[in-house]
Amino acid sequence: MNQSGISLAFVLRALRCFNAAAFAALAFFYFASYSLAVLLFDSLIEKMRHPPAQMKSP
């Protein structure tokens, strides 16, 4: 195999690893953002369900 073939194989292997890492990162952030949105929405619903006590004026 000549030098350009070795370089091409190296580049293709590096791109494949990069694509796998990028896909894993995107999947992580997608599910993390979904979970964060659910947690925030649940917190908001809980606050609406149990509003803080009103301060009484003297």
PyMOL commands that set and color helices and strands:
alter all, ss='L'
color gray80, all
select helices_A, chain A and resi 3-49
alter helices_A, ss='H'
color red, helices_A
deselect
rebuild
show_as cartoon
